[in-house]
Amino acid sequence: MDKKDKIAIILTGAALGFAGVFLMLNGNPANMGFCIACFLRDIAGALKLHSASAVQYARPEIIGLILGAFTISLATREFRARGGSSPLTRFFLGFMVMIGALIFLGCPLRMVLRMAAGDLNAWIGLVGFVLGTYIGALFLRKGFSLGRTHKLNAFEGAILPALQIPLFVMLAIASPLLAFSESGPGSMHASIWLALGLSFAIGILAQRSRICQSGGIRDLFIIRDPHLLWGNVAIFGVALLYNLLTNNIQVGFYHQPIAHSQWIWNIAGMVVVGLGSVLLGGCPMRQLVLTGMGNVDSAITVLGFLAGAAFSHNFNLASAADIYQEGTNLVTGGGTTANGRIAILTALLVMLAIGFVYTKRQIKPTVKQ
């Protein structure tokens, strides 16, 4: 591994760890300063794709991440409009990854930020994420592939990045075309310009470093290369230090912000996120960055994320934060739903089926007698 590449990965991870805590301190929800899944869910709500009033806000962090990657890829001539690699399968994989994330209540980035804030439920979720990534790595070693991509018209690759601009304009003028939460996590947010600027810079860094949270664990399993894993280490280390300095550490399973303590479903949710991320070729954050670089398959995956978020809230699949009896650790509500538990098990089975269907059988040469 080149020393410059390692520095770039660590710098990007450090920026994400800093942003995750900094944005929380400046208005974003607790332990949710930067969460790809949660923020895409909020955007789905802002676009009125679901009616959960507590989670509706056009998060500028997602907009900035895509536009940052888009801008730098144009500047470095790395923008490439490509696609056609099993697009419908990718859409449904993205759909199921979002269901898994909303069962756990966070994407891999929020998982690490929660870990750095002392949430032991997130450490439980890490077990599932590593397991799911390992299963995905096994499929890759056996020859899994969604097929080759093909060169497309540049306009095709620029559609979703360009749409971020009118979305931000509507947010900035508080357009009635968008929904805005008046309470709950969706009503908690940092300044739109602060969030946009910070995420734009991170989009640039993420495009240059190729950071990928599932990729770090995947590469460790397949080729024993810890290069990408340094990004996760940096996110955790910087966020932990920042939380310690600002007294934002709360170690335990209970009374954690926007989290639940049903450990088996935390594991199951992140198994789906880890497995789906490997099959897709990148974690949710990486899919946004690739979208900015013109990858139409990743753009379709992002649309799958949005559809999965809307479906999860419209059909009561998403988990809720634990509710406690006052003054105790006795959980009286929240957590997963019956619909959500059925959905996550179904998603896991479907992903395994996709893994087997797209794995090329290795034909052993016959030995002539």
N, C-alpha and C positions, 0 to 999 in steps of 0.2 A: 504493500500500500504506500502510495506517495505521501510524503509528509504534509504537503499542501492540501491534499484531499482530506486527511485526518483533521487538520486544523479547520477546514471548511465545515466538516460534519459537526465538530465540537462547537464551533461558533454558532452554527444554526441551532443546535440543541440548546445552547446557552441562551440564545435570543428567545426561543420558545419558552424556556423555563422562566425567564425574566418576564416575558409578556403575560404568561399565564397568571402570575401573581400580581404584577403591576396593574393589569386591566381589572382584576378582581378588586384591588384596593381603590380603583378609580370608578367603581360602579357596577362592574359585571358581577353575576351571582357568585356566592362563596364556592370555592374549589371548582369554579367553572369560568375562570378568566379567559380560557381559550379552549373550546371543545368543538371539533368539526361536526360530530353527529348532532349535538344539542343545538348548534347554531344553524345547521341545515334544517333541523326540525322547526326552529323558530322562523326561518325564512319561508318554509312551507306554510306555516300559520299566517305569516304576513301576506302571503299570496292568496290566502283564504282557501287553501287546499284542505285544511282541517279547521275545526271550530273550537279547539281547546284554547279558550281565551287567555290562559295564563302563559302560553308559550307562542306568542305572535310578535315577531320583531325582525325586520330585515337587517340581520347582523352585518355590519361593515367589515368585520374580520374575514368573512368568507369572500366578500367582494374584493378586498385588498389583496388577499392571498392569490386569487386567480389573476387579478390585474398585474400584480408584481411579477409573477411568473411569465405572464404574457408580454409585458414590456421588456424584460431582460432577454427573453428568448428572441424577440424581434431585433433587439439591439445587437445580440451576438450571432444573429442569423441561424439560430437553432430552432426557430419555429418551423414545424413540419406538420402539415395536415395529413394525417394518416388514420386509417380505420378499416373496418370490415372484418375484424377478428371476432366472430360469434357475437355480434352486437346484442341480440335479444337475450342470449345467455348471460352476458355481462350485465344487462339491465336487471335481470332477476337476481343475480348474485349481489348487486348493489342493494337491491330491495331487501334481501335477506340479511345482509350485513347491518343495515340500518335497524331492522327488527332486533337483532342481537344486541346492538349498542343501546337501544332504548329499553331492553330488558335489564341490562347492566346499569343503565343511566350514565352513559359516557362512551366516547371513542377511546382508542389507545392513548391519545394525547391527554385527555382528561383523566384516564386511569393513572398515568404517571404523575400528573399534578395532584390527584387525590392521595396517592401514595406519599408524595412529598409533604402533604399536609397532615399526615398521621392517620388517614382513613384505612383501617385494616381490612375493610371490605374490598378495597381496591387491590390490596396484596392478594386477596383470595381470587379476585378477577384476573390477576396476572397469571395465576396457575392455569386458568382456562385459556388465556391468550397464547401462552407458550404451548399448551397442548394442541390447540387448534392450528397454530403455525407449524408445529411438528408434523401433524397429520398432512397438512398441505405440502410440506417438504417431501414427505414420503411419496405423494402423488407426482411431484416434480421429478423425483429420482426415477420413478417408473415410466416417465415419458409424457406426463400430462401437458397438454397444450390446447389453447383455444384457437389456434390457427394463426396464420401470418396476417399482418396488416398490409394495406395497399395505399399507395399515394393517392390523395384526394385533392380537390380544388382547395386552394388556400382559404377561400371564403367559408367553406364548410368548417374548417378548424377554428375560424375566428368568430363564429356565431355566438357561442356561449360566453366566451370572454367579453365580447362587445356588449352583450346584454347586461353585463354588470354595471355599465355606465348609467343607462336609464333607471335601473333598479336603485342605484345610489342617489340619483337625482330625486326620485320619488321619496326616498327616505329623508333626504335633506330638507325637502319642502313639506314633509309630513302629508304626503298626498292621501286623500281619502280612498284612493284605489288600493292602498295597503291597509292591513289591520295592525293595530298597535295594542299590546297588552297594557292594561291599567293596573294590574297587580300580578304577583307571581314572578317567576324567573324572567319572563319576557319583558317585564317592566324595569328590570335592573340592567343598566348598561352604562358603559363609559361614554365619553364624548365621541360623537361619530367621526370627527376629524382625527382624534387621537387613535381610535381603533383602526381607522382606515390607514393612517400613516404607518403605524407600527406593523400592521399585517402586510402592507405593501412591501415594506423592507424585508419582512420575513419571507414573503413570496419570492423575492429576488434571491435571498440566501438559500432557500429550499430548492430553487431551480438550479443554482450553481453547485450545491453540495450533493443533490440527489438523495437527500435524507428520506428514510422510509422506516417506520417503526416496526412493521412486520418483517421488512426486508432484513433488518439487523439480526433478528432471531433466525429467520429462514437461512441466511447465508452462514450463520454459525453452525447450523445443523448439516447443511449440504456440503459446503466447501471449507468449513472451519475458519471462516474469515470474519473477524469481529469488527470490521471497518464501520459498517452502518450502525452497529450496536452502540458505538460511542455517542451517537446522537441521543439515544435514550438515556444513557448515563449522564450526559450533560444536562438534559432537561430536568432530570431528577435532582442532580447535584445543585444546580443554580436555584431551582424552585425551593428545595429544602433549606438552603442557606438564606434565601430571601424571606421565607416563612419564619425561620428562627429569628432573624433580625427584626421582623415586624410583629412577633408574638402571635403568629397565626397557625401554630401547631396544636392539634387536638388528637392525641393518640387514643384509638379505641374503635370498637365496632358500632357503638351506639351514638345517637345524637350527631351524626355526621351530616353536613349540609347536602341536601338533595341526593340522598343515597338510601339504599335499603340493606338490611343485614341477612337476607336469605341467601346463604353462601352457595348452595347448590345451583341456584339460578344465576347468581353472579358468574359462576364458573361456566355454566352452559351458554350464557349470553356471549361471553368473551371467546369461548371455543368457536362459535359461529363467526364472530368478527375476525379472529385469527385465521381460521380456515378460508373464509371468503376472501380475505385480503391477499392471501398467497395465491389463490386460484385466479384472482383478478390481476395479479402482478404488482400490487402495491396497496398500502393502507389508505384509509379515507383521505388523509392529508396529501398523500402522494397523488391520488386521483385528481385532486383539485389542481395541483401543480402541473400535472400532465395535461389537464384540460387547458390550462393557460398556454401550454406549449403547442397546442393544436391537435392533440390526440383526441380524435372523435370518439373512440371507444371509451376513453375515460370520461368524456362529456356525457355519453349515454349512461355510464355507471353513476355519475353524479345525479342525473335525472332519476335513476333507479333509487338513489338515496332519498331524494325528495319524495318520490312516490311511496317508498317504504315508510317514511316519517308520517306522511299524511294517512296512510292506511293504518299505521299503528295507533294513531289517536282517534281516527274515525271508527275503528272497530275494537277499541279498548284492549290493545295489546301491550301498550307501553306501561312500564312499572311506575310506581309513585314512591316518593320519599316515605320512610317510616314515620308513623304517627305514634306518639307515646302517651302513656298515662302520666299525667302531670307529676313532675318531680321524681320519676322513676325511669328505669331502663326497660319497662314492660311495654312491648310493642303491641299496639291495639289496632293498627291499620296500616295501609300503605303496602309497599312491596309489589310483587308480581300479581297478575290477574290469571284467572283460569284460561282465558283466551290467549294470553301471552305465553303461558307455559305450553299450551298445545302448539302455538305458532313456532316457538323456538325449537321444539323437538322435530316438528315438520321441516323447518328450515335446515336443520342438521342432516336429516335423512336425504333431503333434496340435494344438498351440497355434496354429500358423499356419492349420491347417484351421478351427479355431474362429474365428479372426480373420476369415477370409473369409466363413464361414457367417453370422456375426452382423453383418457390415458391410452396411448398407443401400445399395443401388445408387442413385446420384444420377441421376434421370431428367431428361434435358435436355429443355426445352420445344421442341416442334416449331415451326418457322417456316412459316406459311402462305404459299404462293406466290401 
